[in-house]
Amino acid sequence: MASSLSAAARSLRVTPSALSTRLKHLEAKLGFNPAVRSSHRLRLTAEGERFAAEARQLLERLDAMPGTVQAERRALSGSLRVCARLPGRGRARDGIG
């Protein structure tokens, strides 16, 4: 995390006032302050640390999803044959009919 609001704004390529506005909206949406701001320093609160850790995990899972879905799709391709005894008949049959 950047050490100041100005440094964070530079890394995000936005103005400090735009970042301050975004942070205020996030605080309102979350119902808690994820960061403590002063004139020269920006620091995550304990709640902000937990929120950031959860957000990172979610983003990592989101990034991995296409590969996971593609792997499952490959693993689940092919034919499935079912054999079952039909009521009233003494022998097993394939399929439906």
C-alpha positions in Angstrom: 0.0 0.0 0.0 1.2 3.5 -0.7 2.3 5.5 2.2 0.3 8.6 1.4 -2.9 9.5 -0.4 -0.9 11.4 -3.0 1.4 8.4 -3.7 -1.7 6.1 -4.0 -3.3 8.6 -6.4 -0.2 8.7 -8.5 0.0 4.9 -8.7 -3.7 4.7 -9.7 -3.2 7.6 -12.1 -6.0 9.7 -10.6 -5.9 13.0 -8.7 -5.7 13.0 -4.9 -9.1 14.6 -4.7 -10.6 11.9 -7.0 -9.1 9.2 -4.8 -10.3 10.9 -1.6 -13.8 10.9 -3.1 -13.6 7.2 -4.0 -12.3 6.4 -0.5 -15.3 8.3 1.1 -17.7 6.3 -1.1 -16.0 3.1 -0.1 -16.2 4.0 3.6 -19.9 4.7 3.2 -20.6 1.5 1.4 -18.6 -0.7 3.9 -19.8 1.1 7.0 -16.3 1.3 8.4 -13.1 3.2 7.7 -10.7 0.9 5.8 -7.9 3.5 6.1 -6.7 6.2 8.4 -5.8 9.3 6.5 -3.6 12.2 7.7 -2.0 15.0 5.8 1.1 13.0 5.1 0.2 9.4 5.8 -2.3 6.7 4.7 -2.6 3.5 6.7 -5.0 0.6 6.7 -7.0 0.0 9.8 -7.4 -3.6 11.2 -10.7 -3.9 9.3 -9.1 -2.5 6.2 -6.3 -5.1 6.4 -8.9 -7.9 6.7 -11.0 -6.5 3.9 -7.9 -6.1 1.6 -6.8 -9.7 2.3 -10.3 -11.0 1.5 -10.4 -8.9 -1.7 -7.0 -10.2 -2.8 -8.2 -13.8 -2.3 -11.4 -13.1 -4.3 -9.4 -11.5 -7.1 -7.0 -14.4 -7.3 -9.9 -16.9 -7.4 -11.5 -14.7 -10.1 -8.3 -14.7 -12.2 -8.1 -18.5 -11.9 -11.7 -19.2 -12.8 -11.3 -19.4 -16.6 -8.6 -22.1 -16.3 -10.6 -24.0 -13.7 -13.8 -24.0 -15.8 -11.8 -25.1 -18.9 -10.2 -27.9 -17.0 -13.5 -29.1 -15.7 -15.0 -28.9 -19.1 -12.3 -31.1 -20.5 -12.6 -33.5 -17.6 -16.4 -33.8 -18.1 -16.5 -34.4 -21.9 -17.4 -37.8 -23.4 -20.2 -40.3 -23.3 -22.0 -41.7 -20.3 -23.6 -45.0 -20.5 -26.1 -46.2 -17.9 -27.2 -49.7 -17.3 -30.3 -50.4 -15.2 -32.8 -53.1 -14.5 -36.3 -52.2 -15.7 -39.2 -53.1 -13.5 -41.1 -56.2 -14.7 -38.2 -57.4 -16.9 -35.6 -59.8 -15.9 -32.7 -58.5 -17.9 -30.6 -55.3 -17.9 -31.0 -52.7 -20.7 -28.8 -49.9 -21.9 -30.3 -46.4 -22.4 -33.9 -45.4 -22.3 -36.6 -47.1 -24.4 
